[in-house]
């Protein structure tokens, strides 16, 4: 794979290009990204703009470490080089050495320093009264910077302020030549005239002996081809993203203040979606799906709650899932547990007294044939809800949230939850045989299901399927295909979940996630009594069925 060109090399190539090149000002990570997307090959890290964006003056009121912090965000958000407007180097030669070291650590491609005194004042504010640095002292800074850099392509630009200070062409040439001999990679010649006469005079005398950079903020009306004729190497558009953003912010703020409404601005500004795009929200969502168990994943739940249940008078008029335990129905407790692990998209398959299942923030699917069908048929009706990552649960369960967390961290296609601490009784239960029995080290390896059935020999049983399982995208497709196959059989309406799993096992493995207790299904008044105590227990305590 072709390696990307280093940012330092990119900047050096721009400065030494045979063509006139351009870089654009940016002052934070967002503006830097916008500059790159606009097609510019490089960024000017403007001291004026960074200071203004921080709400302070361009007089080194923002410390050099604060500027570095801004630059780090700019560098991280872009792939093109940044040339820092490094003012006077933030001190003497020693400060200059440390600055270069820190810039290289942040992948900043170069620094431009100006021959004025620290703390600096912007060149367009009383420039004639600003003293210039001693030439030898400034050459020492350049040499210190070049001796400090570890990347040979790191660029040091010397900015000549002689025209700004009113010292004329002769002094500008004398300083530029001294800085070239000291090791500067390019000369930035600055002027505040409204025409390029000073720049043109300098270029005629300079004779293309070294790359020259200009900042035509004041002589902006000069045709760009004029710069080409002069032999300029690089043009810096020095503060225009900042000034453009101020214009836009002032206009929008005044409009909102006047209207006390957003109605007249909403269609004139970028959407929030565009902000998210510039921030790289899509990349984060993709990373969340890869690295996080729940957050960022498309995770949903399906609760199979169509049956009436057989709790006598308690379930005479309501389905078992609405039986209250500790002031909450079983269904409310399940939804709360799913919400605790970040699962908010929940579908409930209703049946008996379906109109009474009307909780907020749930989707519903109706099994109107609940009396003559099983939990598998209910799942069949909700097949479109088996999505990228889906947890399916029976509607008469209460369980601890760590069970869901374990499932969400499981990478396998289909995983069922099995209680190794089971008890046999007269009710219907799906017992399982696995390829290895439960042990305290079961979490270290994948256990596979071999068979699931209510009539297994007791000595062969390794645990009991509790009524919760998970599928990922591939497992969901396997599940849908298998149910579609079973749905074509004459007795499909009476098939159970065990039949689905045993059919899947013919072509694809099913993983077993072992637990010991921490759940209950509600099949009797005794179970209801146990459930009342269950809600007070911590996840680490085992509750037997």
Secondary structure, 3 states (H helix, E strand, C coil): CCCCCCHHHHHHHHHCCCCCEEEEEECCHHHHHHHHHHCCCEEEECHHHHHHHCCCCCCCCCCHHHHHHHHHHHHHCCCCEEEEECCCCCCCHHHHHHHHHHHHHCCCCEEEEECECCCCCCCCCCHHHCCECCHHHHHHHHHHHHHHCCCCCCEEEEEECCCCCCCHHHHHHHHHHHHHHHCCCEEEECCCCCCCHHHHHHHHHHCCCCCEEECCCCCCCCCHHHHHHHCCCEEEECCHHHHHHHHHHHHHHHHHHHHCCCCCCHHHCCCHHHHHHHHCHHHHHHHHHHHCCCCCCCEEEEEECCCCCCCHHHHCCCCHHHCEECCEEHHHHHHHHHHHCCCCEEEEEECCCHHHCCCCCCEEEECCCHHHCCHHHHHHHCHHHCCCEEEEEECCEEECHHHHHHHHCCCCCEEEEEECCCCCCCCCCEEEEECCCCCCCHHHCCEEEEEEECCCCHHHCCEEEEEEEEECHHHHHHHHHHHHHHHCCCCHHHCCHHHHHHHHCCCCCCEEEEECCCEEECCCHHHHHHHHHHCCCCCCCCCCC
